[in-house]
Amino acid sequence: MRWSSSGACRCRRCCDARSPVRPIAPAIGYAHQRGVIHRDLKPSNIIVNEDVGGTPTAGSHAVPEIKVLDFGLARITDADVAVTTYITDAGTVQGTWAYMSPEQARGNPDEIDVRSDVYSLGILLYELVTGQLPYDVDRAPLYERTRVICEAPPAPLSRRMRSIDRDVATITLKALEKEPRRRYQTALALADDIERYLSNQPILARPPSSVYQFRKLVSRHKAPFAFVATVFVLLAVFAFAMALQSARIAQQRDRALAAERQSVQEAEVARQVSTFLVDLFNVSDPSEARGNRITAREILDKGSDRIERELKDQPAVRARLMERMGIVYTSLGLYDRARPLLEDALDIRRRTFGGEHREVADSMDALGGLMFVDGKHTEAERLHRGALAIRLKTMGEASLETASTQDILAIAIRREETHEAIAEAEQLFRSALATRRKLLGPGDRTIAQTLNNLGLLLSQNKRDYAGAEPMFREALEVNRRVFGNEHLEVSTTLNNLALLLRDSGRLDEAERSFREALTLDHKILGDDHPVVGILVNNLANLLQRKGDLAGAEALYREALALSRKNFGDTHWEAATIESLLGGCLTAAQRYAEAEPLVLESYPIIKSNFGDAHPRSAVALKRIIDLYEAWGKREKAAHFRTMVVQARR
């Protein structure tokens, strides 16, 4: 009968006396000795006659008769063969892809010798052992077939079978070496190693070490060794279990004591922080207020001054208060006041606790958050990565603190807008979301935060509006349930949802969401907060898309004034709004007014993000669009050359 890869000859016990692989290798070796290289060994070219063979001896079986067909890449004789055999020619691929050696796949006849047939025998042996081919190349394009055969390692045999003899795997993989010099040098050498394996002798495919020789001895005397090994394993397992239990008890005791000490320290720090804050808000002398209302900014300023004077000998309390006040200053948009407090808190904690303490990570995240909103994205990312390394080392991945740092690090990474950055940010967002859902359950506000952030990535960076919208709507529902309708988290989610609706063409729905969010931010943050400026800019962009250029211009100018007031004239955010205003004036055909805006903003954006960043590319395109619309073709061409240079 013909040996087929789907027939009964695909046996698991590949190297016993009945297996077709045992006589095939000597048969091919016989051909090699007479100067014949087959070059197309495969199941359809082998006939196995199990009714004819040598006379069996006691304890053995008759060796089947093998006939190898189609020497010299002859035509295909089996209609069931689903692969193509090509004619021999220099520079042409020859053989059957699934059973082809790397040198055949490269199409260079000068490289092909008897070791190519050894490789094909290795494929046959692999298929007999596992019931599968080591590579799936039949459906792959031509270039991918060649790459897999020449470069990809074969799938480990242990992955295809639960139990595989190491010698069988070694013989098979040696025959499948990519470099011919590392294979068996002849088919007879392969046949010799198979015979060695069957007679429990050391195979030649690796050095016969003492351990290896002992293993062979065991294989010849299995019963006594199995009994001794069982007793030894039982004793070892018992001893290991006792030692492990003792170590676990000691570890739990140490953790309990450490947790108790930390709890006492935390309680004392919290008590002192609370006392300080209560005292800070008390105005003991009526004349101090002089009938005026005291603002939160004044209270913060008073507190930051008192920290320096009164808490010099209490570093943990001092650092905690500095961090809290720095975060509040950041939320108020007072970045210059926040930075020294957060930097000092980080420095104190490093000196007090060392470099790998959870409170050091807290300070790094707080300072990183300030750096990010202040436009220092590289520094922000560096701080958050350092915090995440501490979290993973001290608390592991499945902790809420780690999830929090993953979330804010992903926000910083996403700003880079490269394919690699977006992929890393998405992985961090999804990891944080999974941890928070598992540990907190549905409806927690931090889950809504991560949903917001992941939704922004999907909608703005991947244009996956269908995937992002349910995340925004779930986040909006959670925030409204947790905070009520008038909260900053609600306005943030409304803004993000509006951006998605705008970008997906649902402009009227987007305008309603933008205006609702802007009304909330004016009420919560006041008229001069940086976040208000961002929302005003977003609404301006929407009105421009709807064709209301006059309304868009007014809002762009309002957003630009706010950004300059909060960040200065040379900040990238102010420059971005200036560029957008220039684009709006270009659309209104007010070219002379648009020109200085787009020209002055581009260098600032480029210096912050680099030539190749999408923000820089969009700003440069506004300059080109201006001169094209203005009819100044030479200037447009000049700036178009800068686009080409930026892409190099």
C-alpha positions, 0 to 999 in steps of 0.5 A: 500500500502507499504510505500516506500522511493520513493513513494508518502508517502514521504510528506513534511508536515511530522507531519500532521494528514495524515502522516504515522509517526504519528501512527507509533510511538504509534504502536512501543510503543505498541510493546515495552510495550509488550517486543518486539524490532523491530530492523529493522524499514524501509519503506519496513516494513511499510504498509500504508492503506490510505483508512482505518482510523479513522473518520475525524473531522472538519478541520482534516483528517482521520489517515491512518491505519499503519501495521508494518511488520517483527518483530524480524529481519525476512526475507526481503519480498520486492524485491525492498529493495536494502539493506541487513538485517542480522541475529541476533547473538552476535558480528554480525551487525543486521538491515538495514544500512541506518536505523540502530542505532549506537549501532546496527552498533557496533554489540553488542546486549547488548547495544540494547534496545527500544531506538534503535527503536527510532533512526530508527523512527528518520531516518524515520521522517528525510526522511519524512521531507527532502525526503532524508536519513541523511547518504549515507552509501549504497555504502560505505565500511563496516568500513566507514558505521560503522564510519558514523553511530556511529560518523558523525552528520546527515546533518542539515535539513535546508541544505536539505530544504529551510524552516524547522520548528525549532520544527520539526528539534528539534524533529527529531535530538533528536531522532537521538542522537548518545547516547541512553540516549540523545534520547527520552527514548520511542517511546511514548515520541516521539509520545507525542512530535509530538502531542505537536507540532501539537497542538502548545504546547511547545515540551519537547525536549528543555526547554520552555523558555519565548522566546520560549513560546512567539513564540508559542503564535505568531504561534497561532495569526499570522495575528496581530503579522505579521502586527506589526512585518512588521511595526517594521522591516520597521522602523528598516531597515530605521533607520539602513540604515540611520545609515549605510549611515552616517557611510559610508560617515564618513568612506570614508571621513576619508579614503580620508584624510588618503590617502591624508596625506599618499600620501604627505608623500610618495611623500616627502620620494620618493623625498628625496630618489631620491635626495640621489641616484642622489647625490650618483651617481654624482662624483663631484671631477674628482680626486675621480675616478682617471680615473677608472670605479666605480662599483655598489658595490663601489657605494652601499658601499659608499651609505650605509656609508652615510646613517648612517651619513646624515639621522639620523633625517629622519627615513622613508627615511633612512629605505627606502634606507636601504631596497633598498640597502639591496635588491641590495646587496642580488641580488649580492650575498653579503649577509653579507652586506645585512643583517645589512641594512635590519635588521636596516630598519625593526627595524626603521620602527617598531619604527616609524610606529608600528608593523602592518604597510605595510612598516613593512611588506615590510621589513619583506619580504625583510629580509625573502628573504635574509634569504631564499637564505642564507639557513636560511629557518625557519627564512625566513618562520617566517618573511614571515608569520608575513608579511602576517598577517600584509597584511591580517589585513591591506589590505585584501586578494585581494591586490597585496601586499598580493599576493606578500607575499603569493607567497614568503611565499609559496616558503619558505614553499615548502622547507619543502617537507611534504605533509601538506607543499606542500598543503599549498604552492599550496593553497598560490600560486593559491591564489596569481595567482588568485589575480594577474590575476584579478587585473593585467590582462594577461601578467604582469611579476608578473603573470609569477613569480607565474606561475614559482613557481607553476609550480615548485611545480607541477613538482618537488613535485607532479610530475604533469608534464602535469599540470606544463609545460603549466605554464612554457611556459606561464611564458616564453612567458610573460617574453620574451615579457616584458623583452626581451630575455636577462633577469634573469627572462627569464633564471630562467624560462628556468632553471625551464622548463629544470628541468621538461623536465629532470625529464619527460625523455626529456633529449635532450630538457632539455640540450638545455634549461639548456645551454641557461639559463646558457649562459644568467646567465653568461652574466647577473650575471657574472661567480661567482654568486650563481645562476650560480652555481645552473645552473651549478649543474643542467646541471651536473646532466643532463649529468650524467643522459645521461651517460656523467660522465666525463662532469658531474664530471667537472661541479659538481666540478665547481658548488662545487667551486662556492658554497663554495666560496659564502656560505662556506664549511659547507653550505647545498647547498655546501654539496648537490653538494658534495654528488652529485659529490660523486654519480657521482664518484660512477657511474664511479666506483671511489669508494675511491674518492667518499667515503669522499665526500658522508660521509662528506656531509651527516651530514651537510645536515642532520643537516640542514633538519633533519633525515626524510627530503627527502634531507637527505634520498637521501644523505644517499642512496648515501652512501649505493649505494657506499658501495653496488657497492664497495662490502662492504656489512657490511658498507652498512648494517650499514647505512641501519639501519640508514634509518630504524631509520630515518623513526621511 
